[in-house]
Amino acid sequence: MLLIDKLSYQSKLRYVNASEKLVYAVLTLVLCVLSRSLRVAVLVFAVNGILTVGKGGIPLSRYIKLLMIPLAFLAAGTAAIVVNVSKDPLDAFAFRIGNWYVTGSTAGIHQAVTLCATALSAVTCLYFLSLNTVMTDILGALKKLRLPYLLIELMLLIYRFIFVLFKTASAITMSQQARLGNRDFRTRVRSFGAMGTALFILALKRSNALYDAMESRCYDGKIRVLSRAHPAKAGEIAAIVLFELILFWIS
């Protein structure tokens, strides 16, 4: 099982109405991205952290490690906005190399910080949803929102095959290591290519076996999953509406 799935099953917010969490996450993400406001980004980041770690009970160390993944990409992406190579120094900083300057402007730094904060806050919205809601509940909420059933079914099958592929890849990797298939770089490259080929073939076989199993159980084009009902609470809905209004007002 993936780490995010383990944490979602352990979350204290797991049994909160999934539609509430989905609507909150999507609306907050949209407002955060459209506003491009540093104040909105900071508020969203703080509230999602409190909800996920404080209310949901997700370990802070795990949450920080998950945030480090997008933060690394954001730092590399925004570096191009901050750092420039020019013959003329800019107002923030400048390091002379021959006739050129490695320099940056105050406006560029502000733009990079705002962009990074907005993107990271948007990621926390998705983390809030995924770390506090199991996948079957998310699909149930999407069904209530009248999304096309074909799309929901494809999401369920893709979600299922992620675990199948991980398990198969793990077994192949363990087998290769037992045969010294990773003793040097050249051997690792060859082993990785062989694993990709075997994984593709096994995935096709597993998909055919899964479809045969579904057909033998009278599959009629719809995958039905049992889910527990968790009614929405008026107080939670009011809190979501109030928070979204605050974000709209300060943006």
Salt bridges, closest charged atoms under 4 A:
ASP220 OD1 - ARG224 NH1 3.23
